[in-house]
């Protein structure tokens, strides 16, 4: 049984995280004159926002759990899925994903899942 290693860079990762109660001031040049004292509540992460990596990781984790992965006990950025004697391990580092598998079909399945969601 050979193990194969792959790498994936999620280009729009920080734009896929949903936020909870993050408010920003109105940007200069984009003020609403009718509501000049109001702030905006962000629904999704924007690039450069300090909460963006956490929002992305939470969104990705939820997605992986819903698709049969479990989190590593020691390293919380490691996700594991077993299918019979085969497995796929996914290691997440910010917007880079490294995954290893013993079965090419698990690799294709994971790639297809990721392309549909992200």
DSSP file (Angstrom, degrees, kcal/mol; ACC not computed):
  #  RESIDUE AA STRUCTURE BP1 BP2  ACC     N-H-->O    O-->H-N    N-H-->O    O-->H-N    TCO  KAPPA ALPHA  PHI   PSI    X-CA   Y-CA   Z-CA
    1    1 A X              0   0    0      0, 0.0     2,-0.3     0, 0.0   102,-0.1   0.000 360.0 360.0 360.0 117.4    0.0    0.0    0.0
    2    2 A X        -     0   0    0    100,-0.2     2,-0.5     2,-0.0    99,-0.0  -0.742 360.0-138.7 -99.0 146.7    1.6    3.3   -1.1
    3    3 A X        -     0   0    0     -2,-0.3     2,-0.4    97,-0.0    99,-0.2  -0.892  15.3-157.6-104.3 130.9    0.8    6.7    0.3
    4    4 A X  E     -A  101   0A   0     97,-2.8    97,-2.1    -2,-0.5     2,-0.4  -0.868   4.2-149.4-109.8 143.1    0.5    9.6   -2.1
    5    5 A X  E     +A  100   0A   0     -2,-0.4     2,-0.3    95,-0.2    95,-0.2  -0.925  17.2 176.9-117.1 135.2    1.0   13.2   -1.1
    6    6 A X  E     -A   99   0A   0     93,-2.9    93,-2.2    -2,-0.4     2,-0.4  -0.904  15.3-147.4-134.0 160.2   -0.8   16.2   -2.7
    7    7 A X  E     -A   98   0A   0     -2,-0.3     2,-0.4    91,-0.2    91,-0.2  -0.977  10.8-174.5-131.4 145.1   -1.0   20.0   -2.1
    8    8 A X  E     -A   97   0A   0     89,-2.8    89,-3.3    -2,-0.4     2,-0.6  -0.998  10.8-158.8-140.2 133.7   -3.8   22.4   -2.7
    9    9 A X  E     -A   96   0A   0     -2,-0.4     2,-1.0    87,-0.2    87,-0.2  -0.963  14.4-146.6-112.9 118.2   -3.8   26.2   -2.4
   10   10 A X    >   -     0   0    0     85,-2.7     3,-1.3    -2,-0.6     4,-0.2  -0.741  11.9-167.1 -88.7 103.8   -7.3   27.7   -1.9
   11   11 A X  T 3  S+     0   0    0     -2,-1.0     3,-0.2     1,-0.3    -1,-0.2   0.830  84.0  35.4 -63.4 -36.7   -7.1   31.0   -3.7
   12   12 A X  T >  S+     0   0    0    106,-0.2     3,-1.5     1,-0.2     4,-0.3   0.004  78.5 126.6-108.4  29.5  -10.3   32.5   -2.3
   13   13 A X  G X  S+     0   0    0     -3,-1.3     3,-1.7     1,-0.3     4,-0.3   0.887  70.9  50.9 -57.4 -44.8  -10.2   31.0    1.2
   14   14 A X  G 3  S+     0   0    0      1,-0.3    -1,-0.3    -3,-0.2     3,-0.2   0.579 105.8  57.5 -74.7  -6.3  -10.5   34.2    3.1
   15   15 A X  G <  S+     0   0    0     -3,-1.5    -1,-0.3     1,-0.1    -2,-0.2   0.432  97.7  63.5 -97.2  -0.7  -13.6   35.2    1.1
   16   16 A X  S <  S+     0   0    0     -3,-1.7     2,-0.4    -4,-0.3    -2,-0.2   0.440  77.2 101.3-102.5  -1.6  -15.4   32.0    2.1
   17   17 A X        -     0   0    0     -4,-0.3    28,-2.9    -3,-0.2     2,-0.4  -0.691  62.7-142.3 -89.2 135.8  -15.7   32.5    5.8
   18   18 A X  E     -E   44   0B   0     37,-0.5    26,-0.2    -2,-0.4     2,-0.2  -0.780  20.4-140.4 -94.8 140.2  -19.0   33.7    7.3
   19   19 A X  E     -     0   0B   0     24,-1.8     2,-0.5    -2,-0.4     3,-0.1  -0.612   5.9-145.2-104.0 157.7  -18.7   36.1   10.2
   20   20 A X  E    S-     0   0B   0     -2,-0.2    23,-0.1     1,-0.1    24,-0.0  -0.965  77.3 -22.6-123.9 112.5  -20.6   36.6   13.4
   21   21 A X  E    S+     0   0B   0     -2,-0.5     2,-0.5     1,-0.2    -1,-0.1   0.934  81.1 152.8  55.9  58.4  -21.1   40.1   14.7
   22   22 A X  E     -E   42   0B   0     20,-0.5    20,-2.7    -3,-0.1     2,-0.4  -0.982  20.1-173.3-116.0 123.1  -18.3   42.0   12.9
   23   23 A X  E     -E   41   0B   0     -2,-0.5     2,-0.3    18,-0.2    18,-0.2  -0.895   4.2-170.4-118.1 145.0  -19.0   45.7   12.3
   24   24 A X  E     -E   40   0B   0     16,-2.5    16,-2.9    -2,-0.4     3,-0.1  -0.954  26.1-108.8-132.1 153.0  -17.0   48.2   10.4
   25   25 A X        -     0   0    0     -2,-0.3     2,-0.3    14,-0.2    14,-0.1  -0.336  47.9 -89.8 -70.9 159.2  -17.2   52.0    9.9
   26   26 A X        -     0   0    0     12,-0.5     5,-0.2    10,-0.2    -1,-0.1  -0.570  47.9-118.3 -70.4 131.4  -18.3   53.4    6.7
   27   27 A X    >   -     0   0    0     -2,-0.3     3,-2.3     3,-0.2     2,-0.1  -0.415  32.9 -96.3 -71.9 145.2  -15.3   53.9    4.4
   28   28 A X  T 3  S+     0   0    0      1,-0.3    -1,-0.1     2,-0.2     0, 0.0  -0.402 114.9  24.7 -62.5 135.1  -14.5   57.4    3.3
   29   29 A X  T 3  S+     0   0    0     -2,-0.1    -1,-0.3    -3,-0.1    -2,-0.1   0.216 117.3  66.7  92.5 -14.2  -16.0   58.0   -0.1
   30   30 A X    <   +     0   0    0     -3,-2.3    -3,-0.2     2,-0.1    -2,-0.2   0.077  67.6 136.9-124.2  21.8  -18.7   55.3    0.5
   31   31 A X        -     0   0    0     -5,-0.2     2,-0.7    -4,-0.1     5,-0.1  -0.423  53.8-131.1 -70.7 143.9  -20.7   57.0    3.3
   32   32 A X    >   -     0   0    0      3,-0.3     3,-1.2     1,-0.1     6,-0.2  -0.876  12.4-154.2 -93.5 113.3  -24.4   56.8    3.1
   33   33 A X  G >  S+     0   0    0     -2,-0.7     3,-0.6     1,-0.3    -1,-0.1   0.774  93.2  55.1 -62.8 -25.5  -25.6   60.4    3.7
   34   34 A X  G 3  S+     0   0    0      1,-0.2    -1,-0.3     2,-0.1     3,-0.1   0.741 122.0  27.5 -77.5 -22.2  -28.9   59.2    5.1
   35   35 A X  G X  S+     0   0    0     -3,-1.2     3,-1.8     1,-0.1    -3,-0.3  -0.334  72.2 148.9-133.7  51.9  -27.2   57.0    7.7
   36   36 A X  T <  S+     0   0    0     -3,-0.6   -10,-0.2     1,-0.3    -1,-0.1   0.716  74.3  51.4 -65.4 -21.6  -23.9   58.8    8.3
   37   37 A X  T 3  S+     0   0    0     -3,-0.1    -1,-0.3    -4,-0.1     2,-0.2   0.381  93.7  97.7 -95.0   3.8  -23.8   57.6   12.0
   38   38 A X    <   -     0   0    0     -3,-1.8   -12,-0.5    -6,-0.2     2,-0.3  -0.496  59.7-146.2 -91.6 160.5  -24.4   54.0   11.2
   39   39 A X        -     0   0    0     -2,-0.2     2,-0.4   -14,-0.1   -14,-0.2  -0.765  20.7-112.4-115.7 166.8  -21.9   51.1   10.8
   40   40 A X  E     -E   24   0B   0    -16,-2.9   -16,-2.5    -2,-0.3     2,-0.6  -0.822  15.7-141.9-102.0 140.3  -22.0   48.1    8.5
   41   41 A X  E     -E   23   0B   0     -2,-0.4     2,-0.3   -18,-0.2   -18,-0.2  -0.906  22.4-136.6 -98.4 119.9  -22.4   44.5    9.7
   42   42 A X  E     -E   22   0B   0    -20,-2.7   -20,-0.5    -2,-0.6   -21,-0.2  -0.566  19.6-173.7 -77.8 136.8  -20.3   42.2    7.6
   43   43 A X  E    S+     0   0B   0     -2,-0.3   -24,-1.8     1,-0.2     2,-0.3   0.798  72.9  25.9 -93.2 -38.6  -21.9   38.9    6.5
   44   44 A X  E    S-E   18   0B   0    -26,-0.2   -26,-0.2     1,-0.0    -1,-0.2  -0.880  91.8 -93.9-127.1 157.7  -18.7   37.4    4.9
   45   45 A X        -     0   0    0    -28,-2.9     2,-0.3    -2,-0.3    -2,-0.1  -0.304  33.4-152.4 -67.5 150.9  -15.1   37.8    5.5
   46   46 A X    >   -     0   0    0    -30,-0.0     3,-2.0    -4,-0.0     6,-0.2  -0.928  32.9 -89.2-121.7 151.8  -13.1   40.2    3.4
   47   47 A X  T 3  S+     0   0    0     -2,-0.3     3,-0.1     1,-0.3   -32,-0.0  -0.326 113.1  24.9 -61.0 135.3   -9.4   40.0    2.6
   48   48 A X  T 3  S+     0   0    0      1,-0.3     2,-0.3     2,-0.0    -1,-0.3   0.231  85.6 130.5  95.0 -13.1   -7.2   41.7    5.2
   49   49 A X    X   -     0   0    0     -3,-2.0     3,-1.8     1,-0.1     4,-0.4  -0.580  60.4-135.6 -74.3 132.3   -9.7   41.4    8.0
   50   50 A X  T 3  S+     0   0    0     -2,-0.3     4,-0.3     1,-0.3     3,-0.3   0.752 104.2  53.2 -65.4 -21.5   -8.1   39.9   11.1
   51   51 A X  T 3> S+     0   0    0      1,-0.2     4,-2.4     2,-0.1    -1,-0.3   0.558  84.9  91.6 -84.6  -8.4  -11.0   37.5   11.7
   52   52 A X  H <> S+     0   0    0     -3,-1.8     4,-2.5     1,-0.2     5,-0.2   0.891  82.3  49.9 -59.5 -46.1  -10.9   36.1    8.1
   53   53 A X  H  > S+     0   0    0     -4,-0.4     4,-2.5    -3,-0.3    -1,-0.2   0.916 113.3  46.7 -61.0 -40.8   -8.5   33.2    8.8
   54   54 A X  H  > S+     0   0    0     -4,-0.3     4,-2.5     2,-0.2    -1,-0.2   0.917 112.5  49.6 -65.5 -42.4  -10.6   32.0   11.8
   55   55 A X  H  X S+     0   0    0     -4,-2.4     4,-2.1     2,-0.2   -37,-0.5   0.902 112.2  48.8 -62.9 -41.0  -13.9   32.3    9.8
   56   56 A X  H  X S+     0   0    0     -4,-2.5     4,-2.8   -39,-0.2     5,-0.2   0.931 111.4  49.0 -62.9 -46.7  -12.3   30.4    6.9
   57   57 A X  H  X S+     0   0    0     -4,-2.5     4,-2.8     1,-0.2    -2,-0.2   0.898 111.6  49.1 -63.0 -41.0  -11.1   27.6    9.2
   58   58 A X  H  X S+     0   0    0     -4,-2.5     4,-2.3     2,-0.2    -1,-0.2   0.908 112.9  47.4 -64.6 -41.4  -14.5   27.3   10.9
   59   59 A X  H  X S+     0   0    0     -4,-2.1     4,-2.1    -5,-0.2    -2,-0.2   0.929 114.8  45.7 -65.1 -45.4  -16.2   27.1    7.5
   60   60 A X  H  X S+     0   0    0     -4,-2.8     4,-2.6     2,-0.2    -2,-0.2   0.919 112.2  51.4 -64.2 -44.4  -13.7   24.5    6.2
   61   61 A X  H  X S+     0   0    0     -4,-2.8     4,-2.7     1,-0.2     5,-0.2   0.931 110.1  48.6 -58.8 -47.4  -14.0   22.4    9.4
   62   62 A X  H  X S+     0   0    0     -4,-2.3     4,-2.3     1,-0.2    -1,-0.2   0.919 111.6  50.4 -59.3 -44.1  -17.7   22.4    9.3
   63   63 A X  H  X S+     0   0    0     -4,-2.1     4,-0.7     1,-0.2    -1,-0.2   0.911 111.5  47.6 -60.0 -45.0  -17.6   21.3    5.6
   64   64 A X  H ><>S+     0   0    0     -4,-2.6     5,-2.3     1,-0.2     3,-0.7   0.907 110.9  50.9 -66.0 -42.3  -15.1   18.5    6.4
   65   65 A X  H ><5S+     0   0    0     -4,-2.7     3,-1.6     1,-0.2    -1,-0.2   0.911 107.4  53.8 -60.3 -42.3  -17.2   17.2    9.4
   66   66 A X  H 3<5S+     0   0    0     -4,-2.3    -1,-0.2     1,-0.3    -2,-0.2   0.708 107.4  53.4 -65.3 -19.1  -20.3   17.1    7.2
   67   67 A X  T <<5S-     0   0    0     -4,-0.7    -1,-0.3    -3,-0.7    -2,-0.2   0.057 128.3 -90.2-108.1  24.1  -18.4   15.0    4.7
   68   68 A X  T < 5S+     0   0    0     -3,-1.6    14,-0.3     1,-0.3     2,-0.2   0.543  80.8 133.2  89.9   8.5  -17.3   12.3    7.1
   69   69 A X      < -     0   0    0     -5,-2.3     2,-0.3    -6,-0.1    -1,-0.3  -0.584  38.3-154.0 -88.6 155.3  -13.9   13.6    8.4
   70   70 A X  E     -B   80   0A   0     10,-2.5    10,-2.9    -2,-0.2     2,-0.2  -0.939  21.1-110.9-124.8 153.0  -12.9   13.7   12.0
   71   71 A X  E     -B   79   0A   0     -2,-0.3     8,-0.2     8,-0.2     5,-0.1  -0.547  35.1-104.4 -83.6 144.8  -10.4   16.1   13.7
   72   72 A X        -     0   0    0      6,-3.2     6,-0.1     3,-0.5    -1,-0.1  -0.331  23.2-132.2 -62.7 149.1   -7.1   14.8   15.0
   73   73 A X  S    S+     0   0    0      1,-0.1     3,-0.1     3,-0.0    -1,-0.1   0.854 100.7  23.7 -75.2 -34.9   -6.9   14.5   18.7
   74   74 A X  S    S+     0   0    0      1,-0.3     2,-0.7     2,-0.0    -1,-0.1   0.883 124.7  46.3 -96.8 -50.3   -3.6   16.3   19.1
   75   75 A X    >   -     0   0    0      1,-0.1     3,-1.5     2,-0.0    -3,-0.5  -0.858  65.8-164.1 -99.1 110.9   -3.3   18.5   16.1
   76   76 A X  T 3  S+     0   0    0     -2,-0.7    -1,-0.1     1,-0.3    -3,-0.0   0.494  86.6  61.8 -76.3  -2.8   -6.6   20.3   15.5
   77   77 A X  T 3  S+     0   0    0     -6,-0.1    15,-2.5     2,-0.0     2,-0.5   0.285  86.4  91.3-102.4   9.2   -5.7   21.2   11.9
   78   78 A X  E <   - C   0  91A   0     -3,-1.5    -6,-3.2    13,-0.2     2,-0.4  -0.902  56.7-170.7-104.8 130.1   -5.4   17.6   10.9
   79   79 A X  E     -BC  71  90A   0     11,-3.0    11,-3.2    -2,-0.5     2,-0.4  -0.966   3.1-166.0-123.6 139.6   -8.6   15.9    9.5
   80   80 A X  E     -BC  70  89A   0    -10,-2.9   -10,-2.5    -2,-0.4     2,-0.4  -0.954  10.4-178.1-130.4 140.3   -8.9   12.1    8.9
   81   81 A X  E     - C   0  88A   0      7,-2.0     7,-2.2    -2,-0.4     2,-0.4  -0.983  10.2-160.4-138.7 128.6  -11.3   10.0    7.0
   82   82 A X  E     - C   0  87A   0     -2,-0.4     2,-0.3   -14,-0.3     5,-0.2  -0.845  10.5-177.9-106.9 144.4  -11.2    6.2    6.8
   83   83 A X  E >   - C   0  86A   0      3,-2.7     3,-1.8    -2,-0.4     2,-0.3  -0.818  68.5 -56.0-139.8  96.9  -12.9    4.1    4.1
   84   84 A X  T 3  S-     0   0    0     -2,-0.3    -1,-0.1     1,-0.3     0, 0.0  -0.552 119.9 -20.4  66.8-128.1  -12.2    0.4    4.9
   85   85 A X  T 3  S+     0   0    0     -2,-0.3    -1,-0.3    -3,-0.1     2,-0.2   0.548 125.8  85.6 -87.3  -8.4   -8.5   -0.1    5.0
   86   86 A X  E <   -C   83   0A   0     -3,-1.8    -3,-2.7    15,-0.0     2,-0.3  -0.515  57.1-176.1 -91.8 161.4   -7.8    3.1    3.1
   87   87 A X  E     -C   82   0A   0     -5,-0.2    15,-1.7    -2,-0.2    16,-0.4  -0.971  20.3-149.4-149.5 162.4   -7.6    6.6    4.5
   88   88 A X  E     -CD  81 101A   0     -7,-2.2    -7,-2.0    -2,-0.3     2,-0.4  -0.987  13.6-162.7-134.9 129.8   -7.1   10.3    3.6
   89   89 A X  E     -CD  80 100A   0     11,-2.7    11,-2.1    -2,-0.4     2,-0.5  -0.924   3.4-164.0-110.9 135.7   -5.4   12.8    5.9
   90   90 A X  E     -CD  79  99A   0    -11,-3.2   -11,-3.0    -2,-0.4     2,-0.5  -0.982   2.5-167.5-124.0 124.6   -5.8   16.5    5.4
   91   91 A X  E     -CD  78  98A   0      7,-3.4     7,-2.6    -2,-0.5     2,-0.5  -0.953  10.1-156.9-112.0 124.6   -3.5   19.0    7.0
   92   92 A X  E     + D   0  97A   0    -15,-2.5     2,-0.4    -2,-0.5     5,-0.2  -0.876  16.8 173.3-107.0 129.5   -4.7   22.7    6.9
   93   93 A X  E >   - D   0  96A   0      3,-3.0     3,-2.7    -2,-0.5     2,-0.5  -0.878  66.4 -64.5-135.2 103.5   -2.3   25.6    7.2
   94   94 A X  T 3  S-     0   0    0     -2,-0.4    -1,-0.0     1,-0.3     0, 0.0  -0.413 120.2 -16.3  54.3-106.5   -4.0   28.9    6.7
   95   95 A X  T 3  S+     0   0    0     -2,-0.5   -85,-2.7    -3,-0.1     2,-0.4   0.255 120.6  92.3-110.4  13.1   -5.1   28.7    3.0
   96   96 A X  E <   -AD   9  93A   0     -3,-2.7    -3,-3.0   -87,-0.2     2,-0.4  -0.873  55.0-165.5-106.1 140.0   -2.8   25.7    2.1
   97   97 A X  E     -AD   8  92A   0    -89,-3.3   -89,-2.8    -2,-0.4     2,-0.5  -0.991   4.1-170.7-127.0 125.6   -4.0   22.1    2.3
   98   98 A X  E     -AD   7  91A   0     -7,-2.6    -7,-3.4    -2,-0.4     2,-0.4  -0.962  14.1-179.4-111.6 130.0   -1.7   19.1    2.2
   99   99 A X  E     -AD   6  90A   0    -93,-2.2   -93,-2.9    -2,-0.5     2,-0.4  -0.984  13.2-166.0-135.1 146.7   -3.4   15.8    1.9
  100  100 A X  E     +AD   5  89A   0    -11,-2.1   -11,-2.7    -2,-0.4     2,-0.3  -0.946  12.3 175.9-126.9 148.3   -2.2   12.2    1.7
  101  101 A X  E     -AD   4  88A   0    -97,-2.1   -97,-2.8    -2,-0.4   -13,-0.2  -0.983  35.0-147.8-149.8 157.4   -4.1    9.1    0.8
  102  102 A X  S    S+     0   0    0    -15,-1.7     2,-0.4    -2,-0.3  -100,-0.2   0.403  90.7  53.8-101.4  -1.8   -3.7    5.4    0.2
  103  103 A X    >>  -     0   0    0    -16,-0.4     4,-1.3     1,-0.1     3,-0.8  -0.981  68.0-148.0-141.3 123.4   -6.4    5.3   -2.5
  104  104 A X  H 3> S+     0   0    0     -2,-0.4     4,-2.4     1,-0.2     5,-0.2   0.817  99.4  61.4 -59.0 -32.2   -6.6    7.5   -5.6
  105  105 A X  H 3> S+     0   0    0      1,-0.2     4,-2.4     2,-0.2    -1,-0.2   0.858 101.6  52.4 -66.8 -33.1  -10.4    7.4   -5.6
  106  106 A X  H <> S+     0   0    0     -3,-0.8     4,-2.3     2,-0.2    -1,-0.2   0.872 108.9  51.2 -66.6 -36.6  -10.4    9.1   -2.1
  107  107 A X  H  X S+     0   0    0     -4,-1.3     4,-2.6     2,-0.2    -2,-0.2   0.932 111.8  45.4 -64.4 -47.5   -8.1   11.8   -3.6
  108  108 A X  H  X S+     0   0    0     -4,-2.4     4,-2.4     1,-0.2    -2,-0.2   0.900 112.3  52.2 -63.8 -40.7  -10.5   12.4   -6.6
  109  109 A X  H  X S+     0   0    0     -4,-2.4     4,-2.3     2,-0.2    -2,-0.2   0.921 111.8  46.0 -61.2 -45.0  -13.5   12.4   -4.2
  110  110 A X  H  X S+     0   0    0     -4,-2.3     4,-2.6     2,-0.2    -2,-0.2   0.919 112.4  50.2 -65.5 -44.3  -11.9   15.0   -2.0
  111  111 A X  H  X S+     0   0    0     -4,-2.6     4,-2.2     1,-0.2    -2,-0.2   0.901 111.5  49.0 -60.9 -41.2  -10.8   17.2   -5.0
  112  112 A X  H  X S+     0   0    0     -4,-2.4     4,-1.7     2,-0.2    -1,-0.2   0.915 110.9  50.2 -65.0 -43.8  -14.4   17.0   -6.4
  113  113 A X  H  X S+     0   0    0     -4,-2.3     4,-1.8     1,-0.2     5,-0.2   0.930 112.2  47.2 -58.2 -47.3  -15.9   18.0   -3.0
  114  114 A X  H  X S+     0   0    0     -4,-2.6     4,-3.0     1,-0.2    -1,-0.2   0.890 110.3  51.5 -64.8 -40.8  -13.5   21.0   -2.6
  115  115 A X  H  < S+     0   0    0     -4,-2.2    -1,-0.2     1,-0.2    -2,-0.2   0.825 110.9  48.9 -68.9 -29.3  -14.2   22.2   -6.2
  116  116 A X  H  < S+     0   0    0     -4,-1.7    -1,-0.2    -5,-0.2    -2,-0.2   0.860 120.7  34.7 -75.1 -35.6  -17.9   22.1   -5.6
  117  117 A X  H  <        0   0    0     -4,-1.8    -2,-0.2    -5,-0.2    -3,-0.2   0.862 360.0 360.0 -88.1 -39.1  -17.8   24.0   -2.3
  118  118 A X     <        0   0    0     -4,-3.0  -106,-0.2    -5,-0.2    -3,-0.2   0.384 360.0 360.0-118.5 360.0  -15.0   26.4   -2.8
